Amino acid sequence: MTPLAAPAADPSVSLDFQALADRVIGGTPLTAEEARAVLQTPDEQVLDLMAAAYRVRRHFFGRSVQLYFLMNAKSGLCPEDCGYCSQSKVSDAEIPRYNLLNREQLMAGAAAAAERQAKTYCIVISARGPSEREIAAVEELVPEIKQKYGLDICASMGLLTAEQAQRLAACGVNRINHNLNTGESHYEKICTTHTYADRVDTLKAARGAGLELCSGGIIGMGEGPQDIVDMALDLRELGVESIPVNFLNAIDGTPLGGQEEVTANYCLKVLAMFRLVNPDRELRIAGGREIRLRSLQPLGLYAANSIFVGDYLTTKGQAPQADYDMIRDLGFEVTMSTEVGSPCSNGEHKHDDHEH
């Protein structure tokens, strides 16, 4: 399949990438028009764009890379109809389907996260929202994981009520993941069983409980550049601490299984745009990076400062050693803490004993 090229550049919009970097470092936010223009950067200017994104990344995060480890704690069996997801009710993809893993399995995942130098252990369940049994299991398990391994916990459990979010915060969960996935105007084209507003409400419930927010999207679902820009701006408005950018892995058996691919260069432009729009937020290259960025993966870390190490929910990632080698070859270093929003002195990351 021939990858889709980036949108054609608008000749009426000309960007000085280094001037943009200066502005956002100085606290002046990128406009929607400028963000669209970043996505329309001609391919021959991508390295110039990435150099500007790297100046911003280096200012706030230095040479640090934070690792995350995913555990698919409950697979398949989801009543939602998200078109990209192999675990949805409309998917015929051949994937494992199981209810919530037991304590021993989830503790083994925590051990693997610690062994792979991850700071954050991501516990993910496939569901519209968590059952009482699932909330109770997390409440029991999280304190033990944190005491034994010192990991931060990010829980991705679907739509949450304010009361559920408060219970998760009380047991020691640090952060809630709930992706916006795409821009609001495009959302009904990928899901009809819940709305974009439902997702925003979950993020607001988590914030109200004092939890940090992890929310991003999936690139390559037939959206236009404005949809991606709208999502980036909404994430900025919500003040999310961590933004995972996924690239669609068009899985056979899902409604989007035949979706045309985006180019590696376009993926880099998307990462650069997210960095410039959300300069002091943790930016993670998430699912699909191996198959969409391919040999350009290292360049992605000039904008992003975080990756998942290991496999994703129902798809394979590259070998952890390949990630460690990539980070080392770039002259970067794995860090066990991230100070969101704290400029680095002389380009070096500021270390602390916990994540902000």
Secondary structure, DSSP 8 states (H G I E B T S, - for coil): ---B------TT----HHHHHHHHHTT----HHHHHHHHT--GGGHHHHHHHHHHHHHHHHTTEEEEEEEEEEEBS------TT-TTSTT-------BS---HHHHHHHHHHHHHTT-SEEEEEE-SSS--HHHHHHHHHHHHHHHHHH--EEEEE-SS--HHHHHHHHHTT--EEE---BS-GGGGGGT-SSS-HHHHHHHHHHHHHTT-EEE--EEE-SS--HHHHHHHHHHHHHHT-SEEEEEE----TTSTTTT---B-HHHHHHHHHHHHHHSTTSEEEE-TTHHHHTGGGHHHHTTT--EEE-S--SSS----HHHHHHHHHHTT-EE-S---TT---BTTB----SS--
